Amino acid sequence: MRILGIDPGSRITGYGVIQIENRKTCYVACGTIRAEGENFPARLKNIFEGVHNVVSSYQPDEMAIEQVFVKLNVDSALKLGQARGAAICATINASLSVAEYTPTQIKKAVVGHGHATKAQVQHMVRVLLNLQATPQPDAADALAIALCHFNTSQTIAQMGNTKSMARGRWR
């Protein structure tokens, strides 16, 4: 199974692709999609086309993306939401399922606490995927999102197996 992680941004969108083999994660690719220009609709088109190209190139089975949060600037949050929409549309067009995670969930899954710094996320992504070099921040965040999705999926699957085992035991 391949998982595509997306760290959306209105100027820079990070992507990261991991492969799951025998319940272990393997690095496939990561990078950024740069949305150039002042014309916002054209930047959204760049994001859509960039994510579409990543999906076409790496053929992921699932996609995970960071949820929008409002920190200080509502206008920035709205633009981020539109960038997310462009990325989600590109993956839905390819019939991928989409999972969403908060920044706190992602940091907890990868670093162990929800208030980790970007540098801590980068370091843990490098360690967890056994990378030779530290990925650029947006790409590292995207890989962290993919790792979060894998970890969360494994936990949910184990809970489901436990419930079915318990049901079988008590029947």
KACOR-V330308 format. One record per residue. SS is DSSP state (a for helix, b for strand, c for the rest). OMEGA is omega as a letter, one per 30 degrees, with the letter a starting at -180 (none if undefined). D_LAST is the distance of its C-alpha to the last C-alpha in Angstrom with 1 decimal. Layout:
ss;omega;d_last
SS;OMEGA;D_LAST
SS;OMEGA;D_LAST
//
This chain:
ss;omega;d_last
c;l;33.7
b;l;36.6
b;l;36.6
b;l;39.7
b;l;40.4
b;l;43.0
b;a;45.1
c;l;47.0
c;a;50.5
c;l;53.4
c;l;55.7
b;l;53.5
b;l;50.0
b;l;48.3
b;l;45.9
b;a;43.9
b;l;41.9
b;l;39.4
b;l;37.7
b;l;34.2
b;a;34.2
c;l;31.5
c;l;30.3
b;a;33.9
b;l;36.3
b;l;39.7
b;l;42.6
b;a;43.9
b;l;46.4
b;l;47.5
b;a;50.5
b;l;51.8
b;a;52.9
b;l;56.1
c;a;56.8
c;l;60.6
c;a;63.1
c;a;63.5
c;a;62.4
a;l;58.8
a;l;57.6
a;l;59.0
a;l;57.0
a;l;53.8
a;l;54.7
a;l;55.2
a;l;51.7
a;a;50.2
a;l;52.1
a;l;51.5
a;l;47.7
a;l;47.9
a;l;49.9
a;l;47.4
a;l;44.5
a;a;46.7
a;a;47.7
a;l;44.5
c;l;41.9
c;l;39.1
c;a;35.6
b;l;34.9
b;l;37.1
b;a;36.8
b;l;39.6
b;l;40.7
c;l;40.6
c;l;44.0
c;l;45.0
c;l;48.2
c;l;50.1
c;a;53.6
c;a;54.8
a;l;53.2
a;l;55.3
a;l;53.9
a;l;50.3
a;l;51.1
a;l;52.6
a;l;49.6
a;l;47.3
a;l;49.4
a;l;49.3
a;a;45.5
a;l;45.7
a;l;47.9
a;a;45.6
a;l;42.5
a;l;44.3
a;a;45.4
a;l;41.8
a;l;40.4
c;l;43.2
c;l;41.7
c;l;38.2
c;l;36.7
b;a;33.9
b;l;35.2
b;a;33.7
b;a;35.7
b;l;36.0
c;l;38.3
a;l;40.9
a;l;39.2
a;a;35.8
a;a;37.7
a;l;39.8
a;a;36.8
a;a;35.0
a;a;38.1
c;a;40.2
c;l;37.8
c;a;39.4
c;a;40.1
c;a;43.8
c;l;44.8
c;l;48.2
a;a;48.8
a;l;50.2
a;l;47.0
a;l;44.9
a;a;47.4
a;a;47.3
a;l;43.5
a;l;43.3
a;a;45.9
a;a;44.1
a;a;40.6
c;l;42.0
c;a;44.6
c;l;47.5
c;a;51.1
c;l;52.3
c;l;51.1
c;l;50.3
c;a;52.3
a;a;50.7
a;l;49.5
a;l;48.1
a;l;46.4
a;l;44.8
a;l;43.5
a;l;42.1
a;l;40.5
a;l;38.8
a;l;37.5
a;l;36.2
a;a;34.6
a;l;32.8
a;a;31.5
a;a;30.4
a;l;28.6
a;l;26.9
a;l;25.7
a;l;24.3
a;l;22.5
a;l;21.1
a;l;19.9
a;l;18.3
a;l;16.5
a;l;15.3
a;l;14.2
a;a;12.2
a;l;10.6
a;l;10.1
a;l;8.6
a;a;6.1
a;a;5.4
a;a;5.8
a;a;3.8
c;none;0.0
//
